[in-house]
């Protein structure tokens, strides 16, 4: 990491912009992810408590008490603000630890808050709002449980070896070398709370196995902690259902089953591979354009504290949810206390049981820990600063994810603003322009088949953009004729299933302070007599403002008309022109609801009812989802609808905007081998609306102005070096791709 200069805290008691900056830097560590030292200390502390009876997470048995996940527990907002706004002492750091107690008569999940760090001495139970219990069956799948799942699939495939071998052209689940089968498991795991029944579909284990289904799916009941008591409840093969593997095999042998026969497999013609094929007119003996920093980076990083072009913020990557920004300021003035990813879902449709059951809620797969190594030159520019991340999830020691986050400044190839002022006589009065450069904070989540690229963009004019780009492999199932009602045939026997992606964000705005209000703006036509031609009328648009005073009035439903502008402002602070200082949220989204209101699994994603909902801040309403929702969406421990049910006053209050963005994806032939990012990016902008007195990018010295001189020659006025400088790094491409315990 580039630690470009020491950040001193000797002026914490100061005032003005310098004091605010120092306080922001002083407070940033409150939001930093747990360090390796802290993780190890918390584990040692909890393992040292005999009453917990903790053992290793990776031990073979499911009947054990072990740590599932460990991550930072955020301080209460009012305590954090004492450090951020007054330079006072930071509250002690704490860890949130999820423990699964499987080695007892009634297994349960318990969450603990462990403190203080880095030398813990105490712990207390953390409860969810309303003291909702966490069902043991709602826990995420562990590596140990997957090991046992492989064992039962080995038994299944042994019984159905001939069928699978003949169907796939020589692939098998056991005793194989280069022609093996693998599997994908589907969630939620059942049709009601307390169940743990997973549909599992077999696939060819080749590069991109996600789009190589073989037409064999089984329903495994794995609720019991003794894997010997797991059962097969249903089998699906080539559009036919069976009550057992034995029934399928018996009917297959006597010809009572319509057999499937996949095309012969050719390793040299693998449609799921990245190996180039087809004709290209692009020269291959030269590289394409690259980003450069002619005189070095213009941003500054100190641990998790970042500064750039007036911006400052702290960041973290939460293990259960992902990338988060805290204490976002411009020129020392806070705009948002927290902007954080909460959940990403993909709800599918299909004709096979696996397809019709697939409703992925990725926090339940700990998508924050799926932040694998980023490749320089592709995932991020070579000039980027790469940062290692550390997670503690289903492990016995912290795991280092090398180069899993990157920060860089880039040019967009588009001016931030420009103007050519013509003299309408073949010349000009002046030309002025400012290049549009932006700071990017990026990480990814690869939750099995899909890759989400998470970005925060910081522009010079006080605009921030939150953006997610979807790529990776589609979730594909075995093709059936009826499947065309639910997707597209993308290859022989392969159906790309339609699905909707929805992403949920928490946007805790503090526009020039905590006391904020919310209004929406629309246009209405007005018709009045023309004052300068009374025989005629004027029809034009008039601004219509709606002040939203309660949470219910500020919860906008999908399917209803959404306002043109949604505006958050501080009624107590005005700019030079008498307007309340404000920011607005501008959507880049094609989202819609995925299930009818109140329909079973929809209860777990009640936030998906609203593109925007505004609530009063509460520390008890910290998140809109949880790691348990995936496997118990029917009775979720976190219910977003509860946040707005009490319909509290939101005038001149500490407000939180909950933002839902997304898009429908009907797969098509061009999704082979992968979904591409163009057109598959959604998000939102935070845009200043009278927050400043003028465009704050006027402070940028990258502006260039050209005027005609007395001699007719152009006179260039600039404030940056005329000579650009050296080119991109000469270091060869390197990528390791490993992650390991530390």
Buried (B, 14 or more C-beta within 10 A) or exposed (E): EEEBEEBEEEBBEBEEEEBBBBBBBBBBBBBBBBBBEBBBBBBEBBBEEEEBEBBBBBEEBBEBBBBBBBBBBBBEBEBBBBBBBEBBEBBEBBBBBBBBBBBEEEBBBBBBBBBEBBEBEEBEEBBBBEEBEBBBBBBBBBEBBEEBBEEBBEBBBBBBBEBBBBBBBEBBBEEBEEBBBBBBBBBBBBEEBEBBBBBBBBBBBBEBBBBBBBBBBBBBBBBEBEBEEBEBEBBBBBBBEBEBBEBBBEBBEEEEBEEBEBEEBEEEEBBBBEEEEEEEEEEEEEEEEEBBBEEEBBBBBBBBBBBBBBBBBBBBBBBBBBBBBBBBBBBBBBBBBBBBBBBBBBBBBBBBBBBBBBBBBBBBBBBBBBBBBBBBBEBBBBBBBBBBBBBBBBBBBBBBBBBBBBBBBBEEEEEBBBEEEEEEEEEBEBBBBBBBBBBBBBBBBBBBBBBBBBBBBBBBBBBBBBBBBBBBBBBBBBBBEEBEEBBBBBBEBBBBBBBBBBBBBBBBBBBBBBBBBBBBBBEEEEEEEEEEEEEEEEEEEEEEEEEBBBBBBBBBBBEEEBBEBBBBBBBEBBBEEEBBBBBBBBBBBEBBBBBEEEEBBBBBBBBBBBBBBBBBBEEEBBBBBBBBBBBBBBBBBBBBBBBBEEBBEBBBBBBBBBBBBBBEBEBBEEBBBBBEEEEBBBBBBBBBBBBBEEBBBEEBEBBBBBBBEEEEEEEEEEEEEEEEEEEBBEEEEEEEEEBEEE
